[in-house]
Amino acid sequence: MSFQSRITRLPLPVDAARGADAAALFPTLSDRMRALIAGAAGSSPYLAGLLRSEADWLPDALDHDDVVARETAGLQSLDADALGVALRRAKRRVALLAALADLGGVWTLEQVTGALSDLADRAVDLALRAHVATEIRRGKLPATDADAGGIFALAMGKGGARELNYSSDIDLIVLFDETAYAEADQMEARAALIRATRRMAATLSDVTDHGYVFRTDLRLRPDAAVTPVCISTAAALAYYEAEGRTWERAAFIKARAAAGDIAAGERLLRELRPFVWRKHLDFAAIQDAHDMRLRIRDHKGLGGRLEVAGHNLKLGRGGIREIEFFTQTRQLIAGGRDRDLQCRDTVGGLAALAAKNWIPRDVAEELTAHYRDHRDIEHRIQMVNDAQTHSLPKDDQGLATIAALMGEGDVQAWCARLKSRLERVHALTERFFAPTEPTESLPDLSDESRAVIQRWQTYPALRSDRARQIFRRIEAPLLSRMARAGHPAEALARFDSFLSGLPAGVQLFSLFEANPQLIDLIVDICGTAPALAAYLARHPSVLDGVLAGSFFAPWPREAGLVQELDAVLQRALSQPGGGYERALDAARRWAHEWQFRIGVHHLRGLIGADEAAVQYADLAGACVAALLPVTAADFARRHGPPPGRGAVVVGMGSLGARVLNAGSDLDLIVIYDADGVDASDGPRPLAARPYYARLTQAMVTALSAPTAEGRLYEVDMRLRPSGRQGPVATSIDSFGTYQMTEAWTWEHLALTRARCVAQIGPDADMLCQQIETLRLKVLAERGIDPRVLPDTGQMRDRLFAAKPPGGAFDVRQGAGRLQDIDLLAQSCALRAGDPARSTLAQLRAGRRAGLLTTEQADRLSSIWRGLWRVHAAARLLTDRALDMDVIGRGGQDFLLREVEADSPDTLRDRLSDDFATVQALVEGHLSDESPPD
């Protein structure tokens, strides 16, 4: 609504005499300003009083820029008594200007609340500093170099979000940085700063002949009933870490260092970030917020029928608090994973949630519009008498005044629209908060199933009343979906195993309740893939990733994964309380989510076994590539940067060939080039060889050591020169000499799959190229050795004797199986001197070099693909030898679907034929060194 249309409507319920009198005080102002003043004064005794007291001051323009700075300039030089008078004058003037600019439509809601919030920040800062200075002059505050004596105020609530209204009190938590003082002085400093805090509050809150500045509430501090008004940062951190509650986490969404030693305040907020923003999706916060809403509603007596007259626009149904709770709770759920959601203000929070698809955009826009309307009305309510109230008047005349201040002439129509908006806000927010009691009855269950379900109450995940309460609401939908599964008894048994392994259940059950689609997923996994269900039980937080926008996004490939993990690691390192160990935990959480995604996509047929193999390899390569620099940086802090050109991690085996499965370990070797540099340059320098050896051990630990978040990968370093007896890191010169003069044929075969996956150092790119050049040279020069085929045959015999097949469905170990085809393919790449790394590419290389006929290469390739599908599916189903009885009917269905077989017997027969075919082809090839016709 325009300025002119607002002021045309304003004077509807005006006391004409008062309005005319007020306007007459300002004969030099424009007619428009006089009309606005008349309307405001006639509607509001409070504004009328401000107009009278500031008649000589009122500017002729409603200028927003620097209004607080102008009205508080020079106040820092005043003593405490004079400051109190000056701040009260500044408050009158800023409040008057903001009211007129608001009523005239000249300032936006954010400009109005921003001006009031800026004034509060400035007033608190001036008052704190004045009283700290008094303590210093009295000799009561020990000397310190800290700004403002190390004391600071956190603005909470609307003040923290810069959303103060006309008669807001200001919620503050006042703390001091105890490290600013010598340990012997801390108690004395504490007593002086407590006095300064009390006097600051009195300077702002006390009602004098000049009024007051801001009512000041210090009760949001930790344990307000027993703690002083100013506490140390150490005490606050200890409290929040041990006892902090969800409502306090929500309060800290808006917290802002507003006065005093701002740097110390911002440090504390950084250290509190893990308390406020949880690393996992926090759907349990919904229940906490709902309980809090009900307690507030019951305490204030705000239940019952919704009527506009007397309605509490802040705490009542459909009011401001419901929109704020809706926004803050959604922020708490996901803000720990996405910093873009960590907005202080409500409007910004709604926009961020919509941008990240946590709430529909139309819902965010509608709630934003309602929030702005509610805040405008709240301001009008408080303008009338400067009363700290959020309740609409109960009488018709009072409602008419508020409607007029809103520029509305038809009071009844305005009330009807407001009631409709309140009901709409309540409907939008209540369905998010209010837990729905189960309406679905339990399905018919067998006695065996009932016995399983009865055991659940004894599991750790259901030990708390709250966990049992939430689980009751999802139990019927969960069991009903299991009853509809292809093999319900198996699904129930697997879910029982999954549930028994959970250490706690509140978060996960809340996640299921808020996202019913996850129930379908868990039933699918439990009914089909026992190994994936076991993985989920060990890492239940991976379900967070299902709700993230990237779970069904296109695969980012290895480079994209490296970039993403690097960002995750840098955030973990930079967070308060972060560090190397936190980064390792963050890497594990991140990798587990991606591993789970690959497994789910494979299970649900979104990708095939071949694509899953590449994705697992991309993920493993990214973990090594992103973690190596972080590990090296941590190592360098003690021993200096890598000496020489740097080092390269070479992926061998399946990682080099980019064909990993759900349970693969990583075969790695490390090659470095000290380039003539004898030792590192650091606090504790090391000679080049032990430097790279110890760095390699640190890298292996980073990948394989179990932490609170589990482990990433098992790492095997046995493919390095001289195996277990050789150094864990090898210089480039030694590596080349060894490969050309000492290495066995099996080591040359392994080299056919070598691939650089990670690097550190100033010249690591060139070192990678040098290693690849060396690899191709070794293949070209050593592949023509006539011993290649005989050695390959002997190696094959030893492998199969040492580890025979694990049953009819073991497609990996033994003659005629994957390992047999892999060996033959590697021998082809070696003899052809071809750079190909994967089995299929090496078979094609063998065909191009004339080592295999086209028919042989095609037949071996076709069988390899079929065997790999069995192997990849089996590793998703079980971490043991594939046993059809163990994986159950659900697992069998998935496996048979993957390999296009009608039954386990059909698959067994097909595999037997394939094994025989491959064995004959390989043994025939190895026994005949002459090239095929």
N, C-alpha and C positions, 0 to 999 in steps of 0.2 A: 504494500500500500504506500502511495506517495506521501511526501511530507504534507502537502496541502490538503489531501483527502483525510489524513489523520487529524489534523488540527481543526478541520471543519466539523468533524464529528465529536471531538473531545469534550466540548462544554455541555453535553446533554444533562448530566445531573449536577451541574456546577452551582455552587453558592455564588450568585451573581455579584453580591456586594463584595465578597472577599476577592473574587476574581478580578473585578474592576479595580479594586484597591491595589491589588498586586501589580496589575498591568500599569496603573498610574505611576508606580515607582520607577518605571523605565520609559520615560517619554521619548528618549532618543532612539529606542530600538525600532526595528521595522515592524510594520503591522503584523507580519507573519509571526515574528518572535513574540510580540505582545499577545497575540491570540493563543499561541502555544502556552505561554506563561499563565494566562488567565485560565485556560482549561486545566492545567496542571495544579495550579493553586486552588482552584475551586473544587477539585476532586480529592486533593490530598492535604490534610492539615500539616503533615510532615514537610511536603514540598513548599507549602505556603510559608512555613517557618524558615526554611532554608532561603527562600526568596527574600524574606524580610531581612534576615541576618546578613545576607551577601548582596544586598542591593547595589552597593558601590563597586562590587567586583564583577558581576555577571558580564561575561564577554559578549560581543555582538555576533560572534560566530561559534558554532558548535564544533570546534576543532578537536579532533581526536589525538593528533600527533603530540607526543611528549607532555600530555596534560599532567601526569604524575610527576615527571621530572621538573616541570615548571613550578608546581605547587609545593614541592619538597626541597627545592634548591636551597642550599646553605644550612639546612637543618642539622647537619652533622656537627656543626660547631656549637650547638646549644647544650646546656646542661639538662639533666633529666627532667626537672620541673618545667622549664621553658619548652622543652621538646614536647611534653604532653599537651600543652596549650596549642602549639603550632601544628601538631599532627591532627588535632580535633578540627582546626580550621581547614586543613587540607582535605580531611575526610568530607566536611560539609560541601566544599567546593567541587570536589571530584564527583561526589554523589549527586549533587544538583546538576552539574553539566551532563553526567551520564544519563540521568532521568529525562532531562529535556531532549537530549539527542536520541534517546530510546523512544520516547513518546512521539517525537517528530519523524521517526523512521530514518534519521540521518546516520546512526550507527547500527552496525549489525549486532546480532546477539554476541558474537565473539569479541567485538570491540567493547561492548558494554561490560561483559564479564572480565575481559582482559584488563580494562582500566581499573576495575575494583580489585582484581587480583594483584596487579602491579603495585597498587597503593598498599595492599596488605603486606606484600614482600618488603617494600621500602620501609613501612612503619615498623615491622618486626626487626628488620636489620638495624635501623636507627636506634630503636629502644634497647636491643641487645647490646649494641656497641656502647651506648651511653652508660649503661649500668655496669658493664665490664670495666669501662674506664673508671667509674667510681670505685670499684673494688681495687683497681690498680693504684689509684691515688691514695686509698686508705691503707695500702700496704698489705692487703689481704689476699691478693692473687699473686702467686709466685711468677717470676719472670719466665717468659717464653717468647720464641720468635713466631709462633703460630698466629695466623690472622685471627683477630677477634678473640684471642685467648684460646683458640681451638674449639670454641663453642659454635654450634650451628643449629638451625631449625629446619626440620623437614616439613614442608607444607603438605598436608594430607587432604584427602577428599576433594571437594570442589576447588579449594585453594591450590592444591597440587596440580590439578588439571587446568588451572586458570579459568574456572567456571563459577567464581563467586557470584552470589546474587546480592540484592540490595541490603538485606539485613542478615547476611550469613554471619555466623560466628566463624572463626578460623580455627581449624584443627591443626595443632602443631605437635610434633615430637621433637623435643630439644635434647641434644646430646653433646658430649664433648669428647675430643680425641685425647685419651689419657696418655698416649705416647708423646704428646707435645710437652709433657712435663717429666722431670726426673722422678723416679719411683718414690723417693722420699717426699716429694712435694705433691703427689697426686691427691692425697686426702684433703690437704688444705685447698688445693685448686677446686676440688669437687665441692667443698662447702661454699666457696666464694661464687662459683658458677651457679649453684642452686639458688643463692640469694639473688644473683643477677637475673635469673630466669623468673623468679617470683615477681621481682620488681618490673621486669619487662611486661609480664602479663597484667600487672596492675596499671602500668602506664597506658596500656591499650584498652583495658576493660573497664576501669573504674569510671562511673558516671559522675561528672563534675558539673560546674556551672557552664562549662563549654561543651557538654555532652560526653561522648565516648568515641573511641576510634574503631575498634573491633572487639566484640566479645571473643575471648580467647579460651579455647578448650585444650587442655593438655592431657586428657584422659586416654588418648590412643596409645600412649607409651606402654611398653611391656609391664605387665603386672601393676597397673596404675594404683591399685588399692594399697600396695605396700612399698612401692618404689618412689624415690623423690622426683621432683618435677624435671630434673636434669640428670641423666645417667650417662655412664661411659659407653663408648662404642663397643668395648669388649663385653660388657654386661648385656648389651642389646643383642649382639651376635650370639652369645651363649644362649640367651632366652629363645630367640627365633629358631636356632638350630635344634633345641631340645623340646620346645613346647609350642612353637608357633602354630596357629590354627588357620583354617581356610579363610575365615573372615579377615584375618590379618594379612594373609597373602593378597586377597582382593584389595584391601586398603592400600597396599604398597604398589599396586598398578599405577595409582595416581601420585605416588610420593615423589617429591621434588625438593632438592636442596635449594632453599629459598632465601636464607639469611645467614649472616655470620660467616664462618669459614666454609665457603661453598665447596672448595676443593676437598676438605675432609668429609663433607656431606656426600659428595659424589662418590668418594671412595667407599663409604659405607654402603651406598645403594648398589655399587658394583659387587661388593662382597655379599650382599643379600640376594643377588640375582638368582642363585641356585635355589634359595628358599621360595622365592616368589614364582619363578618360572621352572617348572619341573621338566626333566629331560624326556619324560614320556608323556603321551597324551593322557590328560588327567580328567577323565569323565566322572570320577568320583566326586569332583568339585560340584557337580550338578546337585547331588543329594545334599551336600553341605549348604549350598546356597538356598535350596528350597527350604530346608529346615530353618535357616536363618530368617527367611522371609516370613515363614509362619510364626516364628517367635515374635518378630517385630509386630506383625499384624495382631497377634493375640495380646501382646503387651499394651499396644496403643488402642485396643478396642476398635480396630478398623475393619472388622469383618461385616458381614451382613449385606443388606441391599445397597446398591450403588445409587446415590442421589447427588446431584451437583451441589445443592445448598449444604454448606458445611463440610464438603469433601476435602480430605487431605490430599493435595495435589502431589505431594512428595511421597508419602508412605502408603497412601490408600490404593485401592484396586485400580489398575491401569495407570498408575502415576509414574513420576520421574524415576523413583527407585527401582521399579520393575524393569524399566528400560536399561538402567545402569547395571542392575544385577544380570540381566540377560547378556549385555555386552561383556561385562567383566568376567562372567563365568565362561563364556566362549573363549575369551582371551586366555584365561587360566588353562583351559583344556589344551590349547594348541600353541600358546605363546612361547613355551619352552623350546619348541622345535623351529619356530619361525619368528625371528625378531621383528619382522614387519608388523606383527600383531601386537607389539608391546607399546601401544599408544596410550597416553594418559587421558586424553579427552574422549568423551562418549561418542561424539559425532565422528571423530577420526577413527575410533575403534570399530564402529559399525562399518565404515567405509573399507577399512582394512580387512575385516572379516568377509565382506562381500567380495572384495578383490581376490581373496584366496579361496573362495567357494566354500567357506564354512557356514555361511547363511545365504539364502537367495538374495540377489541384488534388489528385487522389488521389496522384500521384507526390510532390508537395511534402509532403503529410501523412505519407506512408509514410517518406520520407527524414528528415523531422523526427523521427518516432518513433524511427527507427534511430539518428539522431544523438544524441538524448537518452540512449538506452540505452548507446551506445558511450561517451559522456562519463561516465556514472555508473560504468561498469566501469573506465574509465581512472582515475577518482578512487580507486576501491578498490585498484587495482594500486599506486598511488603512496602510499596511506595506510599500507601495510604497513611499509615501511622508509624513507619519505621519499626514494625513489629516483626519479631522473628517467628513468623507463622507461615505455614504452607497451606492453611485451610481456607477455602472459599467462605465468604460471609454466609450466614444462615438466613439473613433477612433479604427481602426483595430489593430494598434500597441499596444495601451493600453490594448485592450482585449487579445492580444497575451501574453502580460506580465502577466496578471492575470491568464490566462490558464496555462502558464508555471509554475507559482508559485503553481498552483494546481497539477503540475506534468502531465499536458496534452499537447500533441504535436499538435493534430489536433484541431485548434481553432474553425472551423466551426462546427465540430461534438460536441465539448464541448458546444458551444452556443446553438445548437439544443437541447441537453439534458437538459441544464439549462432552456430553454424556456418551454420545456415539463413539467419539475418539477414545475415551477412557475404556469403554467396553472392548474396542478393537485392540488397544494395547494389551489389555488383560488376556484377550484370546490369543494373541500372537506369542506372548511370553509364557503364559501358563502351560500351554501344551509342551513347551520345552522343559519347564521345571517340574511340573507335578508328576511324580511317578504314578503310573497307572497300575492299579492292582490287577492281578491276572484275571482275565475273563475267559481264557481258554482252559478247559478241563484237561486233566491228564489222560493220555491215551490208555487203552487196555494194555496191561502189562502182564507178562508171565511171572510166576513165582520167582524164577531165577533173576529176572530183571528187577523185581521189587527188592530182592535181597541185595543186589548191587547198589541200588539207589539208597537203601538204608545205611550203607556203609559211608556214604558221602558226608554225613553229618560229623563223622570222626576225622575227616581230613583237615590238614592245616589250613587249606583255602577257605574252609567254612567254620573256622574256630570262633570268629567274632559274630556278635549279634547283627552288626551292620551287613557283613558279608552274607549271612543267612537271609536277612531281609531282602536284599537285592536279588539274591539267587532265586528266592521264591517267585519273584516276578518274571524270571526268564525260564524257570524250570519246565513249565508246561509247553511253551513254544519249542524249547530245545528237544524235549522228549517226543513231541509230535513230529518234528522234522526227522528225528531218528527213526521213528516208526514208519515213515514214508520212504526211508532209504532203501536201497536195493538189498542190503543185508543188515537189518536193524540190530540183531544180536551182536554182530561184530562191531558195528558202530558204537553201541553202548559200551562194550567191553573196552574198546580203544579210548573212548571218552573217559571211562573210569580210570584207565591208566594215566591219561593226560591230567585229569583232575587231581589224582593222588600225588602227582609230582609237583603241583603248584605250591610254592611256599606261602602265598597269600592270594586272596580272591577279590577283594573289594574293587580294585582298579579294573581288573579284567571283566568282572561281572557288570560293572558300570558301563564298560566299553560295549559289551554285548547288548545291554539294555538300550543304550543310546543309538546303536547301529545294528538293527536286527539282521542286516544282510551278512554280518559276521557269523551269526549262528548257522546260516546255511553253509558258509565256508568251513567252519569247524566240524560240522557233521560230515561234509564231503571228505575232508582230510581224514577224520577218524574212521570213516567207513571205507576208505580206499588205501591210504598210505600210512602205515604204522610208523615208519621211520620219520616221516614228515611230522606226524603227530607228536612223536617223542622230541623232535627238534623244537616244536612249538612249546612244549611243556618246559623245556630248558630255557627258551627265550621268548616268553609270552609277549614281550614288548614289540616283537616284530609285527604284531597286528596293527600297531600304529601306522606302519607304512602302507597298509591296505587302504587306509582312509586318506592318505596323502594323495595329492593330485598326480604324482608321478607313477603310481602303481601300475596303471595301464597305459602310460605314455610310451612312445617309441623308445627302443633300446638306445641308450646314449653312446654305446661303444666305449672302448677302453679309454680313449682320450677324454671323453666327457666324464667318465667315472673318476679318473684321476683328478680332474678339475674340481669335481664336487667333493671328493674326499679331502682334497687339500683345503678347501674352504671349511669343512667340518673340523679338521685338525687345527687350523688357525684360530677358529672360534674357541675351541677347547683350551688352547694355549693362552689365549688373551683374556679369558674370563677370570674374575676374582676366584682365587683358590685353585686356578687351573695349573697346568704344568704337564710334564711329559706323561705321567701316569694317567691323568685325566684324558689326555689325547689318545692314549692307547685304548681306554674304555670307550671313548667316542668312536674310534675306528671300528671296534668290535660291534657296537650297536648298529652303526651304519652298514657294515658288511652283512650282519645277520639279516637285516631287513631286505637287502638285495638278494641274498641267498634264498630267503623265503619267497621272494617274488618269483625268482626263476623256477623254484620248485612248484609253486602254485600254478604258474603259467604252463609248465610242462604237464602237471596233473590235469589241468582243465583243457588241454589241447590247444592252447593259444600259441604254443611253440612246439616244434618237434624235438626229438633227441639230438639231432645235429645242431640245431640252433641253441639248444640248452647247453651243449658242450662248449660252444664258442662263448656264450654269455658267462658261464662259470669261469672260463679262462680269462675273459676280459676283466672280470671282477677280481680274480686272484692277481693278475698283473697290475691292476690299479692299486690294490692294497700294498703290494711290494713297492711300486713306483712312488706312491705318496708317503708311505711310512719311512722309506730309506732317508730322505732328506731331513725329516723330523728327528729320526734317531741320530743321524750324523750331526745335526745341530746341537742336540743334547750332549753328545759325546764330545763335540768340539769345545763346549764350555769348559770342560776339564782339561782337554788335551790339545786344543788348537784345531784349526781346519785341516782337512786331509792334505798330507804332503804330496807334492808332485801334481800329476794330471788328474788324479782322482781314481774312482773305482766304478765298476759296472757289475750289476747282478745279472747273471745269465740264467734264464729259465731253461731247464732240461726236461726230458720226458714229455709227459702229457701237457705240461704248461708250455713248453717250447712248441709243441705241435698244436696247441690251442684246442685240446679235446679233453676237458675235465668233466667230472661228474659231481654229484652231490656230496660224495665222501672223499674226494681226491686229496692227497697230500701234495706238497710242492717239492720238486727236485730242483735245487739251486746250486750254483757255484758262484764265487766272487773272484773277479780278476781286477787287479789294480796296476797302476804304473806310477811308481814314486819318482820317475824321471830324474834320478840322481840325487834327489833330496834325501838326506840322511834321517831326518827326524821332523816331527811336527813342532810347531811354534805355539805353545800354550802354557797355562799355569803349571801343568804337569806333562811336559813333552814326552813323546814316545818315539822310539825308532820306527822307521816306516813299516817294517814287517810286523812287529807286534801291534802297531797302531791299527793296521787294516785287519789283523786277525781278531783283535778285541772288538773292533767296530762290527765285523761280521757276526761275532757272537751276540753283540747287542741287537743287531738286526734280527737274528734268529729268535731271540727272546721276545722282541717286539711282536713277531708274527705268531709265535707258538706258545708263549707263557700264558697260563690261565690267570685271568683277573676276575674282578667282581662281575664282569660282563661276559665271562667265558673265554674262549680262545678263538683265534682266527684260523690258523692252518697248522697241521703238523709239517715240519720241514725236514727234508732229507738232503744231507750234503755229501752223500757217499759217492756221487759221480765226479767229484773233484779229482785232480791228479793224485794218484797213489791212494785213493779211497780214504778210509778212516785213518790211515797212517800219515797222510799228507796234511800240510797246513790248511786251515779252513779258508784262507784267502791266498791266492796265487798271483805272483807278478806276471805281467804280460810276456815278458821274456822267458820266464820259466815255463809258462803254459805252452808257448810255441815250441820250445825245445823239447818238452816232455811229449807233446803230441806227435812231433816229427820223429823222435828217436826212441821213446820208451813206451808209449801207450800201447795197450793191447787192442786187438780188433774190436772187442766189445765197447771200448771207449770211443773208438772212431764211429761205431754204429750210434752210440749215444750222441755224438757230436752232430749227427745229421739233424737232430731236433733242436739244437741249441738256438736260443733267441734272447737278445738283450731286452730286459724288461725294466730295469731301473738303473739310475746312474747318479753320481755326485762328483763334484770337482770342477775345476775351471775348464778342463779340456775333455770332459767326459764324452761329448758328442763324437769327437774324433777318435776317442778310445773305442767307442762302440763300433765305428766303421772299421777300425783296425782289427778288432776281434772278428768281425764278420769276414773281412778279407782273409784273415788267418784261417778261419773255419773252412772257407772254400778252397784255400790252398792245401790244407790237410786232406780234405776229401779228394781233391784232384790227384795229389801225389801218393796218398796211402791207399786210395781205392783201387788202384791197379795192381796192388799186391796180390799174388795168386793165393795167398793164405786166407783171403776174406771169406770165401764160401766154406772151406773146411772149418775155419774158426767159428763161423756162424753156426754150423751144424753142431760142433762140440758144445758151444754155449747153449744152444737149444736143448741138447740132451741133458746138460747139467741143471738147467732151469726146471725142466719138466720132472726130473727125478727128485729134485729138492722140494717141489711143491706141486703135487698132482692135482687134478681137477677136484672141486668141492661138490661134485654131484652132476647129475644129468643136465642141470640148468646153469651150470657154471660156464659162462661163455668167455671168461677172461683167461684163466690159467689152463695150460695143457695143450697137447697137440691138436691142431685143427681149429684152434680158437683164436681170439683176438690177438693174443700175444704172439702166436705163430705168424699171423699175417703181418703184424707190426715188424717182427724181426726180418722177414723176407723183404718188406718194403724198405726198411732201413738199409739192408744190404744192397738193394737196387740203387738207392740214392748215393750210397758210398761208392759203389763201383762206377756209377755214371758221373760222379763228381757234381751232382745236381744240388742246387740250394733248397729244393723242396723239403718241407718239414713234416707236414701231416701225412698220415698213412696213405690216404687216397691220392694226394699229390705225388708221393714217392712211387706209388704203383704206376701212375701215368709216366713218371720219369723213367721207370724201368721199361715201359713199353716204347717210349721215344728212343731209348738207348739200345733197343733190340734185345734187352735182357729177358723180357716177357713178351709172349704173343699178345695180340689184342684180345683174343678170347680169354687167355689166362688173367690178364689185368682186369678185364671187365667182370669176370666171374668172381675173382677175389674181392674186387671192390663192392660188388653187389652183396656178397656174403658178409663182408665187414660191416656194411651199413645195417644189415639185419641183426647181426650180433651186437652191434653197438646200441641199437634200440632196446634190445633185451637188457643189456648191461646198464644203460642209463636209467631205465625204468626200475630195474631191480635195486639200484642204489638209492632210488627215491623211496622204495618200499621197505627196505631193510638194510641194516649195516652188516648183516651176516650173509652166509651162503643162501642163495635163493631156494626157499622151501615153499612149495605151493600151499601146504597146510598152514604154515606159519603166517603167510601174507593174507590168507583168507580169501573169501569169494570176492570181496570188493577189490582187493589188490589184484586178484586174478583177472577180473573184468578189465581193469586198467591195462594190465600187461598184455592181455590178448588183443585188446583194441589197438594198442601201440604197434604190435607186430602183425596184426591182421591174421590171427589164428582163431580157429573155432573152439578149441579146447586145449587144456594142458597136454593131453596126449598128442594132439596134432602138432603142437609146438615142440614137444619132446622128439617126435619122429623127424620133424623138419631139421631141428638142430643136429640130431645124430647124422643125418645125411650131409648137412653142411660141414660138420666136423670131419667126416670121412673125406669129403671132396677137398677141403683145404689141406688136410694132412697129406693126401696123395700128391697134390700139386706142389706143396712145399718140399716134401721129401724127394720127389722126383727132380725138382729144380736143384736142390742142394747136392744130390748125388751125380748130377750131370753138369759139369762146369762149362760145357760148350754152349754157345748161344742157341736159342731156339731157331727153328727154320722159319 
